[in-house]
Amino acid sequence: YVSGLGEGKAMYLLFVKAETLTNSGIPVRSVLTSYYKSPHFLHRKHDLYNNYTSPDEVILCPDSQQSMYCQLLCGLVERQHVLRLGAVFASAFLRSISFLEQHWCDLVNDIRIGKLNSNVTNTECRLAMEGFLALPNPELADELEEICGHGPWKGILGRLWPNVKYIEAVLTGTMAQYIPMLEFYSGGRIPLVCTMYASSESYFGVNLRPLCKPTDVSYTILPNMAYFEFIPLEDGLRVTDDEEVVGNDKLVSLVDVKVGCYYELVVTTFSGLYRYRVGDVLQVTGFYNRVPQFKFICRRNVILSIDTDKTNEEDLHNSVTRAKKILEDRNHILLEYTSYPDTSTVPGHYVLFWEIKSTCEGVKPLDPQLLESCCISVEESLDYIYRRCRAHDKSVGPLEIRVVEAGAFDALMDLLVSQGSSINQYKTPRCIESGLALKLLNSKVTASFFSPRDPEWTV
Ligand code: AMP
């Protein structure tokens, strides 16, 4: 689809995640970390079409800030040769561009004087970077300074990397929330390409029309990757809950799915998962030969996700239930809550809207420390991946509680009922999407509080 890709390089920003050991000493790693550390990746043959600007040593650096700094530096030094930009997930790519926005002065200075910033302390990174900064390069530094320091950041990607042909990242599912920001930095002129649908359990599918719009992406299942079966979702999007046992007779095989219908994905993998419910909801859009093609609809139950974190309603509810005890000990009760993933800043963060009532006489202002303790309590109860994203990867920002005025949730109900919700069966949505509901709640915010520190997280 894109010619000439073998004549240049890809600035793909790839990162390893922190890992841990089981009691018997087996490493527990995310699938991509495992891949980057494997001989398949490290001893790969030279391939003109997969020539990355980032050296392997830099990709493998356990400190994501140092890794990001060095990877951006390599990409800037090689800016005329870079034909593709990307990362696995759109969130990681944007985080790196925002990092560039904050650190471009240091990066330009390193290029100008031909010396790596002393904040990069990882020995392997320093060694790997020697070749990139062998000599001072004031001409390149002047060009970069002109672009980063004197022009707008809208459309900057095309100016920094003038030969870039596309940007690649996962842009479907929860990652779709990052498309507007990517369009801002690309100026809407660089195609956004989303090629793969995969997971820790198995590789699933590829997009055979890589230049289509991100909203039109369908994945063609690769039938040799695992044994694929599907639970039909009979009422359109009604999804069976995790605990519900699905009879084997309900499962539909790969060749029997029907165009337009929704299914939950079930895999049996070569590594031994048997009829495992991945949790993804897919809709059939067509067939390639006899293989079905699917649109990714959503991850079952996930209501909040900024990066690789996936928080479901139950996790959120349990965390809020724990935190609200702190309020109750101080004569306040939590009347209602909902949440929202705020990605208007990078990194994005979870926002909770809380309506609080005092059980004491008289109106006293809320103690900021009390609400900050609630923020941290919610975060401490969220799962390992969330806490790793917050404390280690820094890919999720501090959680925020926005306190709303009395009656805000009644107003929310009125709005949703006026939009068609049944008044009898109305339940406060535990997550709201952008639009009128968000606007309404934001207009009722009386105070906002952030977690004062990272949640506990240990490898
Ligand atoms: P993990 O469990 O961390 O391996 O993440 C795998 C999950 O990420 C999948 O089951 C999907 O929910 C999500 N995912 C992976 N690729 C895509 C994609 N191309 N579009 C939307 N969601 C994706």
Residues whose N, C-alpha, C, O or C-beta is under 5 A from the ligand:
A	BS01	AMP	V170 T172 G173 M196 Y197 A198 S199 S200 V278 D280 F296 R299
